[in-house]
Amino acid sequence: MKTLLERIKPSPMTYQIIHQDYSSVNFSVAQHVFAEEVLVKAQELWTKAPGKFNGTLMGVTATSQIGETLHIQIAPMQYSVFRYIAKCCEEEIPIDEKDRIFPIGTASVSFITDREGRKQFIMGIRGKGNLEEECLEFVPQGFCDVPTSESLQNYGQETITRELREELTEKGKEQSQARFKKIQNLGLALETYSSDYALMFEGEVEGVSDSLGNETITTEHQRIILVDENDLEHAIGDPTEYLRRRNIEMGKKVIQMQGTSHALMYAHLMKEKKE
């Protein structure tokens, strides 16, 4: 029988981890002008089938690893342009290679440490109306916004911390004061199934609400749950049965793991294997 590590190993249809084993990340802003045809067709697609959000994301124009530093060049792009590029990739529509730019987000395998010293991993069931709704995922995750300052020294950590607070804010309550006590780099993944990048972290969290772990409901998730370190592989390997065992009511739905969470789990297991 295959191990979990073997089952979630990267494939051409899912993701590839393109950089690992770096100690720091250096972001820089580049200039990119998309071809007029791409902009026009992206707008046509959006007009025909508009979404909820057409804000500005940061797309990756180049990556390289020099020594222990990962260098990532980013440039602004509209969500509608990203959706058109993703459509071209999915349907094999020709597009100039220079315009094959994918947005970047951050994602973390996050955990708190209980009084007995065990890790409790923070996961959530995505809310209805969101991409990959009702999938089980690691929390937090989210696209990178346009930088608000010239200094990008802590851009990745600041982005994932913002997402942590947003995603752990209970519905109808003030914003969570959760923060990372410590955080480690796991890798940079290119997700072929969704045509985007994930800058992956692993971090211990502090400052969370005492109610976290009682199936907290947030604006983005139907449930936030804590998964004991001894149950983590079970939750990833068979999320439907795991949630049923936890008496979390999901009806007769078959719960899938959210895509980025496979890459996160694989990187997490590989790190543990090396240690």
C-alpha positions, -999 to 999 in steps of 0.1 A, spaced: 0 0 0 13 34 -9 23 58 18 7 93 20 40 108 8 38 86 -23 1 93 -29 6 131 -29 39 132 -48 38 159 -75 26 149 -109 25 170 -142 -13 175 -136 -10 189 -100 21 208 -90 58 209 -89 80 223 -62 105 244 -81 126 258 -52 135 244 -18 162 246 9 165 284 9 168 305 41 155 338 28 133 352 1 140 384 -19 112 400 -38 116 428 -64 90 446 -85 95 443 -123 77 459 -152 55 439 -176 31 450 -203 7 424 -215 0 421 -252 -31 441 -263 -48 409 -276 -45 393 -241 -60 424 -224 -89 425 -249 -97 388 -247 -94 389 -209 -120 417 -208 -142 399 -232 -142 368 -211 -148 388 -179 -178 407 -195 -193 374 -207 -188 357 -173 -179 382 -146 -167 371 -112 -169 386 -77 -134 402 -78 -113 418 -105 -86 434 -83 -49 435 -88 -27 405 -80 10 402 -82 23 379 -110 56 362 -111 79 372 -140 110 353 -129 124 332 -101 160 321 -93 178 306 -63 213 319 -56 229 302 -27 204 302 2 183 331 -12 153 327 -34 147 357 -57 112 363 -70 104 391 -95 67 402 -94 46 426 -114 9 437 -111 -18 419 -131 -56 420 -130 -75 390 -118 -94 389 -151 -61 386 -170 -50 357 -148 -83 340 -154 -79 343 -192 -43 330 -190 -55 300 -169 -81 293 -195 -55 293 -222 -34 268 -202 -63 246 -195 -77 246 -230 -43 247 -248 -51 281 -264 -19 296 -279 -5 325 -259 29 342 -261 53 327 -236 62 361 -222 26 367 -212 23 333 -195 25 349 -161 9 334 -131 0 351 -98 16 342 -65 0 335 -32 13 324 2 2 293 22 12 278 55 11 246 74 2 263 107 -1 249 142 -5 258 178 12 238 206 -11 225 233 -3 223 270 10 187 266 34 200 239 16 184 210 11 202 177 -25 210 167 -26 219 130 -50 246 119 -73 235 90 -106 247 76 -135 237 54 -139 263 27 -171 282 27 -198 280 0 -193 304 -29 -155 303 -26 -131 286 -50 -128 249 -41 -157 253 -18 -162 226 9 -127 213 5 -105 208 36 -74 229 36 -45 242 56 -51 277 70 -41 303 60 -37 308 23 -42 338 0 -29 358 -30 -2 385 -26 -15 420 -28 2 450 -43 31 460 -20 22 490 2 58 501 8 91 502 -12 107 477 12 99 441 3 122 425 29 93 409 48 67 409 21 61 371 22 58 369 60 37 400 62 13 385 35 9 352 53 4 369 87 -23 391 72 -40 361 58 -37 343 92 -56 371 110 -82 374 83 -89 337 82 -90 332 119 -114 360 125 -146 346 139 -178 356 121 -192 388 136 -163 394 159 -132 417 159 -102 408 139 -81 380 153 -48 389 169 -32 357 159 5 359 149 33 336 140 56 328 169 81 314 144 80 306 108 101 285 84 103 284 46 90 252 29 94 259 -8 79 276 -39 54 255 -58 41 260 -93 5 246 -93 -3 234 -128 -39 225 -119 -47 262 -111 -19 281 -129 -5 299 -99 25 299 -75 24 291 -38 51 304 -15 49 279 12 57 282 49 54 263 81 47 282 113 38 280 150 9 303 159 2 322 191 -24 347 202 -54 327 189 -89 328 204 -96 303 232 -126 292 212 -104 280 183 -109 243 181 -145 243 189 -153 242 151 -150 280 148 -170 296 120 -154 324 100 -162 346 70 -142 323 47 -147 289 63 -176 268 74 -154 254 101 -119 260 115 -107 228 132 -76 217 150 -61 185 138 -38 166 163 -4 158 149 -11 121 152 -42 125 130 -27 148 103 -20 120 78 -55 106 83 -71 140 77 -52 144 45 -55 109 33 -93 105 39 -108 139 49 -144 126 46 -139 98 70 -118 119 93 -145 146 96 -172 120 101 -151 105 130 -149 141 145 -187 142 143 -185 173 120 -218 172 100 -212 174 62 -242 154 51 -234 128 24 -208 150 7 -174 136 -2 -149 160 11 -117 166 -10 -84 180 0 -79 215 -14 -51 216 -41 -25 237 -24 -28 217 7 -13 186 -11 18 206 -20 20 219 16 17 185 31 43 170 7 68 198 15 60 193 53 66 156 51 98 160 30 111 185 56 104 160 84 120 132 65 152 152 61 153 160 98 
